[in-house]
Amino acid sequence: MRAPSNPDCFQVLLLQLADEGRAEVLLGDAAARARNTCLPFVVGKNFPDVYFEFPLAGNPFLDVTFLYDELEPGTHIDSPAAGDVQGLVDWYGSVSREHSQISFGFELDTSKTALPQAALHFQPRTSTELVRPFCELAGEPERADLYLDLAARMPKGWPLSFFGMFRGRPSSPLRTCGYLNPAERDACAADPRHLAEVFDAIGFAAYNDAMLDQVSQVMRAAPSTIDFQFDVYSDGHLSDVFALDVQYGIEQPEAVRNSFATGPAGEVMSLLQNMGAADERWKVAPGATFARGLPITRDDGTPDKLALTLMPQWSKARWRNGTLQPAKLYFLGKATLTSTIS
């Protein structure tokens, strides 16, 4: 068979996530809207990394993020939610060939009947010289200084790596994120006072002893990498929100089931549930896990195999003004020709 189109692959992954009653429990009515509103963002020669995000407590909804490693200059995204980003897309198409570790994308809130303007995501990693042109082409040049100034004052072991702009939210802060050094994770997990020292050094004041203890507990339970998140307002001060993304590092369906049943993912989920940040719905989520290899024929007649996968990647724990908020779970959907995997 011929390889299915990238939009068809997206539909398969979304249907898998929503199947067997999971849409009602995890996603609400957003799943049906996402089938159409998200398709204009499935662009590029390669299938983008697609992240499906939903809450583990409260009303169900679905956010969808598309991240592109490379895009051809001239790639058009035919959705009003994208905004005027053609210049940004063309620029990214040129620089992505020179910087292999960067990524660019959109986050879509499909919970609303009318799709709001998509948030922008950019991961420059160490290529900080790209931050300013990105922000300028995105129409928000002042955001560059917010990111670069915070990156310069982050303590050792807390490097920034990426940021997000929520363009449809008036007066919204810049979301800044990074990958926590393992030694720092261990230090914070062992002693909440170390975390307090880090917060004080960064200028984050919206914490209390209960929050410090909860963050340390989550870090102790985390089986793999941890991302951290701070939001920065236009005057440079940090908001009252701090978040951790607990990565799972699991890649096969059986490993997913084991991890959520009796392993590290289940430990993290149970901890969040005991803290009041999740209810029982997290036990439904692992059923969406999916991995299939489809034999296909490429356009030149060469046989190949298309790997379709849908795997839980991380949970987000978030605190606002020291109080733990409902947690979220993120699934990563991919469609990859095995001949392109190095």
N, C-alpha and C positions, 0 to 999 in steps of 0.2 A: 504494500500500500504506500501511497505517497504520504509524506509527513504532513500532519495536520497543521493548519496555520497557527500562528501565535495567538490570535484571538480565540480560536477554537480550544487551544490548550488552556487558556485562562478560564474559559467556560467550564471545562472538565474539572479543573482544580476547585473552582468555586462551588460547583455542584457537589463535589465530593465533600467539601467542608460542610455544606448545608444538608447533606443526605441523612436519612434515618432519624428524622426529627431534630437534628442538631440546629437547624436554622431557627426554630421556635425557641429553643433553650438558650442558644449562644448568641444569635445574630439578630433576632427579631425580624421585622419586615424589611430591614435594610438589605438582606441578601438578594431579594428579587430586584430591587432598584440597582444594585451593583452590577447585575448581569449586563445592563445596557450602558449605564453612565460611565463605567470604567473602561469600556472597550477602546475609546479613542486614545487612551494612554498606553495601550499595548503596542508600542512602536519599537523600531530598531530591528536590525538583522537578527540579533540574538534575543531570545526571550529574556525580559528583565527579571530581576529578583522581585517577587511579589510577596508582600507581607500582609497577612490578614490579621487584624487586631480586634479583639472583643473583650468586654469586661467579665470578671469572675464574680461580680455581685451587682445588684441594682438592675436597672432596665437594660435589656440586651441591645447591642448596636454593632455596627461593623465599620471600621476604618480600613482603607486599603492603600498601601504604599507601593509605588513602583520605583525601583532603583535601576539605573542604567550604567553599565560600565563604559560602553562606547555608543555613540550615536553619529550617524552621518550628518554633516552639515546640510541644512535644507530639510531635515526631518520636521514634519508638521504634525502638531497635536490638535485635532479638530474638535475642541471642546471649549466652550466659554469659561469653564472652570480653570483652564490652564492660564488664562490671562494672556497678556502680550509678552510672550517669552521667546519669540522666534530668534531675536538677536542672542539671547542667552543660550538657546539650544545650538545655534550655529557656532558660537564661541566654544561651548563645551565639546562639540563635535571635533573641533580642531585640537584643543588641549588634551582631550582624553587619549589621543594617540601617543602623546609624549609622557603622560603620567599614568602608569598602569594601575596604581592603587586608589585612585580617586573614584567617586561616584556622585551621581546627581539624580534627583527624582522628585516625585510629587506624592503628597499624602492627601487622600480623599476621604471626606466625611460623608458616608452614604446614608447616615441615619435620617437626614432631612429630605423632604420631598423634592425640593429644588437644590441641586448640588451646589454647595458653597464654593468660593474660589479655593483652589487647592493650595495647601501649604507647600513650600519649597524646601528641599533637603539638599545639602551639599556636604560631602566628606572630602576635605582637602588633605587630611592626615598631616604629613610633614610639609606638604607643598603650600605653605602659608602665603606665598606670593600670589596664589590664585584667589585668595579670599576677597581682596578688594575689587578686582574686575568682576567677579561673580556678583557681589552685592551691587555694584554700579549697574550692571546689565539687568539685574532684578528690579531696579528702580528704587533701591533702598541703600544708598551708599553709606549712610551713617552706621549701618549694621556692622560694617567691616571693623571699625574701631572698637565696637563693643566686644566682638569676638577676639580680636588681636590683643586688646588690653587685658581681658580676662585670661587669655592663654599665657600672657607674660607673667602674671602674678600667681598662677597655679603652682602649688608646692610640688616637690619632687614625688613622682609616682602617681600624679594626677594630671596627665597631659590631655589637653583637649584634642579632639579628632574630627568632629563634625558639628553641624548646627542646622537649625530649622527656622524658617520664617513663616509665621501664620498670618498671611496677608489679609485674610478675610475677617480677622478679629481686631477691632479697633483698639489701639494702644497696647497691643499684645507685646510681650517681651520676646527677645531672641532666645531660642532654646539652644543651649550649648551642651555638648556631650563628649565623653571621652572614655577610654578603657582603663580601668583601675589596675595599677601594678599589683601583681600577686603578693608582693611583700607588704604593700599597704593594706590590701584586703585582709591579710592575716593579722596585721597589727591592729586594725580596727575591730576585727572579729574577736580578738583576744581582750581588748581593753576599750570600752566606749569612751574613755577619757582621751585616748589618742584621736578618735574621730572628732571630739569636741575641739581639740587643738587645731585640727585641719580646718574645720568650719570657721574657727576664729581667724585663722590665717587668710582664708579666702574672702572673708567678709560676709559669711552666711550666718545670720543671727536667729533664724526662726526655728530653733530647736529647743527641746527640753530633755530631761533625764529619761523619760519614758521612750521618747523617740530614739535617743542614742542607744538604749538597750534593744529596741526592736531592730534597728539597722544592724547592730552587731550580730543579733540572732540570725537575721537573713544572710549576712555575709558568712557566718559559720556554716549554714546549711547549703550554701551555693556550691554546686559540684564543679563549676568551670569558671569561665571569664565573667567578670562583672563590668557593666557599663554604669557610669554615673551621669546625672543630669542636673544642671542649674539653669534657671531662667534669668536673663539680664534685661532690665528696663533701660529706656533710652538715656537716662542720666547716669548709667553705669552701675546702679545698685542692684543687688540680687533680690529676686522675689522671695516669697515665703515657701516656695516649692523645692523639694529635693526628691530625686527618684533614683532607683537602682533597677537595672535590667539584669536579671539572673539568667545567664546563658546555660543551656543544657548540653550542648555538644553531642547530641544523639542523632544518628543518621539512618537507622534501619527500623522498620515497623516493630519487629520483635523487641528491639532494644527500647523503643518508646514505651511499649506496653509494660515491659518489666520495670522501667524507670518510674513510671507513674503508679504502678501497682505496689511495688515494694522497694523501689530505689530512690535515688536522689530527687527526681522530679516530684515524686509523691511526698517526700519529706518536706520539700519547699512548699508544696501546695497545702499540705496539712498544717504547716506552721502558719501560713497566711490565713487559712480558715480559722484556726484557733485564735488568731489575732483579730478576727472580725473583718478581714479584707477580702474574703472569698466565701462563697457558699458551696453547696454540693455540685454545682454545674461543672466544675473542673474535671470531675470523674467521667463526664460525657465526652469531653474534648479529645482524648486520645483515640477514640474511634474514628476520627477523621484522618488519621495517619494513613498515608498512601504511597506506594512505590511500585511502578510498573515499567517494564521495558518493552517497547513496541517495535517490532521489526518494520522498517520503512525503506523506501527507495528514494534516494536524493534526486534532484533535478537532472543530474548527469548520468543517472542510471546506476550509480554505485549503491550497494546495500549498506545500511547503517541501522542503528537502533536509537530510538528516542526514549530517554528516561524521563518519566513524569513522576515527580515526588511532591509530597505535602507533609511537612514535618513540623512539630512544635520546636521553636527555637529559643524563646525566652519568656519569662514572666516579668512584669513590671510591678514593683512596689513603690508607692508614691506617698509622700507626706506633705501636707499643707499646714503651715503654721504649727508644726509639731504633731499633727494628728494624721494617722494612717488613713489613706483613702482606699476605695475599692481597687483591687489589683486587676491586671489585665494579662492576657495570654496572647502570644504572637505565633502564628504559623507561617512558615516560609514555603511558597510554591515555586517550583522550578520545572522547566522543560528544556532538556539538554540533549543534543546529539552526542552520543558517546564518542564519536570520532574526534570531537573538539575538546574532550577532557584530557588534560595533560597530566 
